[in-house]
Amino acid sequence: FFCLNASSQNFALKSGLSISNLSSSEVNIESDPRIGIIFGFVSQTGEENIKYSYGLLFNQKGSNQLKFNAIDLQAKANFFFNDEISLNIGPSISYLVSGEYENTNGTFQKIDDWEGYNNRIDYNACFGLSYKINDLLNVDFSYYMGITSILSESDLKTSSSIISVSYLFDY
């Protein structure tokens, strides 16, 4: 006999605010953080105290001098302390869809030549907390820390603090 354990799944729309910046240990960077938006889809599966969430999100990251628009693919393990609060940990892979940088004269130039960037891929480690308001609404705070450099010749890494709200469609 075979036993099949069916776990509950759900689907949610997620949107929020992203505050991101760039850092480097090789170069002294004095940049202002970029305030952007994040939105997309997330799904969660599992039962009891450990659930797994997967997301596909649009994220505006970088700094005010070097701006990126990225598509994030994330996978997180959610460890629930009780029915409402969870600790979320996992990886994220971002594809830099577009970008622009500030010229010396203060205007922005679109990035057309991505040759100096590491294949437009940004790897991140994510951790955060979620609070389930009710069966439909969830508030999430996450911190994304860059693991790899986005530039080929230096160690320029992204980091983002994200506050978001998700609306759940349970099925």
C-alpha positions in Angstrom: 0.0 0.0 0.0 1.1 3.5 -0.7 0.3 6.4 1.5 0.0 9.9 0.0 0.3 12.9 2.4 -1.5 15.8 0.8 -0.3 19.2 2.1 -2.2 22.4 1.9 -1.2 25.0 -0.7 -2.1 28.6 -1.2 -1.5 31.4 -3.6 -1.0 35.0 -2.7 -0.5 38.4 -4.4 2.3 40.3 -2.7 3.3 44.0 -2.8 5.3 46.3 -0.7 8.2 48.7 -0.2 11.9 48.0 -0.8 14.7 50.0 0.7 17.9 48.9 -0.9 21.6 49.9 -1.2 24.9 48.8 -2.5 28.1 48.0 -0.5 31.7 47.1 -1.2 34.7 46.1 0.9 37.1 47.3 -1.8 35.7 50.7 -2.6 34.3 53.3 -0.3 30.8 53.9 -1.6 28.7 56.8 -0.4 25.3 56.2 -2.0 21.8 57.0 -0.9 19.4 54.1 -0.5 16.9 53.5 -3.2 13.2 53.3 -2.2 11.4 51.1 -4.7 8.4 48.8 -5.0 8.1 45.0 -4.9 5.2 43.0 -6.2 4.4 39.5 -7.5 3.1 36.1 -6.6 4.0 33.8 -3.7 2.8 30.3 -2.8 3.1 28.3 0.4 2.9 24.6 1.0 3.3 22.5 4.1 1.6 21.8 7.4 2.0 22.4 11.1 5.0 24.5 12.2 7.2 24.2 9.1 6.0 25.5 5.7 7.8 26.3 2.5 7.1 29.4 0.4 8.1 30.2 -3.2 7.8 33.5 -4.9 8.3 35.3 -8.2 8.6 39.0 -7.6 9.5 42.2 -9.4 11.9 44.2 -7.2 13.5 47.7 -7.6 16.9 47.5 -6.0 20.3 49.2 -6.1 20.9 52.8 -4.9 19.9 56.3 -6.0 23.0 56.4 -8.2 22.8 52.9 -9.6 19.3 51.6 -10.1 18.2 48.1 -11.1 14.9 46.5 -11.9 15.0 42.8 -11.1 12.9 39.6 -11.2 13.4 37.6 -8.0 12.9 33.9 -7.6 12.9 33.0 -4.0 12.4 29.9 -1.8 12.0 30.1 1.9 11.5 27.8 4.8 8.9 29.3 7.3 9.3 28.2 10.9 6.1 29.1 12.8 6.4 30.0 16.5 2.6 30.0 16.8 -0.3 30.3 14.4 0.5 33.9 13.4 4.3 34.5 13.6 7.1 32.8 11.5 10.8 33.1 10.9 11.6 32.9 7.2 15.0 31.8 5.8 16.1 30.9 2.3 17.9 31.8 -0.9 16.9 34.2 -3.7 18.1 34.6 -7.2 17.6 37.9 -9.1 17.8 38.6 -12.8 18.6 42.2 -13.5 16.1 43.1 -16.2 17.1 46.8 -16.6 19.3 49.4 -15.0 20.5 52.9 -15.1 23.3 54.9 -13.5 23.8 58.6 -12.7 26.3 60.5 -14.9 28.7 63.1 -13.5 26.3 65.8 -14.7 23.5 64.4 -12.6 21.4 62.8 -15.4 20.6 59.1 -15.6 22.0 56.9 -18.4 20.4 53.5 -19.3 22.7 50.5 -19.0 22.9 49.1 -22.5 26.2 47.2 -22.2 25.9 44.5 -19.4 29.4 43.1 -20.2 30.9 44.3 -16.9 28.1 42.7 -14.8 28.1 39.1 -13.7 25.6 37.7 -16.3 22.9 40.0 -14.7 22.4 37.4 -11.9 22.4 38.5 -8.3 22.4 35.8 -5.5 21.0 36.7 -2.1 20.4 35.1 1.3 17.0 36.1 2.8 15.7 36.1 6.3 12.8 37.8 8.0 9.6 37.6 10.0 6.0 37.2 9.0 2.8 38.0 10.9 -0.5 36.5 9.8 -3.2 39.1 10.5 -6.0 36.8 9.5 -6.7 34.0 7.1 -6.3 36.3 4.1 -3.7 39.0 5.0 -0.1 38.5 5.9 2.6 41.2 6.7 6.2 40.4 6.0 9.6 42.0 6.8 12.5 40.5 4.9 16.2 41.4 4.6 18.0 40.3 1.4 21.8 40.2 1.7 23.9 39.9 -1.5 26.2 36.9 -1.6 27.9 37.5 -4.9 29.1 40.7 -6.6 27.0 42.2 -9.4 30.2 43.6 -11.0 32.9 41.5 -12.6 35.9 43.6 -11.4 34.8 44.5 -7.8 32.8 43.1 -4.9 29.7 45.4 -5.3 26.8 43.7 -3.5 23.1 44.6 -3.1 21.1 44.5 0.1 17.4 45.2 0.6 15.0 45.6 3.4 11.4 44.8 2.3 8.1 45.4 4.0 5.2 43.8 2.2 1.6 42.7 2.5 0.2 39.6 0.8 -3.4 38.7 0.1 -4.1 35.0 0.2 -6.2 33.0 -2.2 -6.6 29.6 -0.5 -7.4 26.5 -2.5 
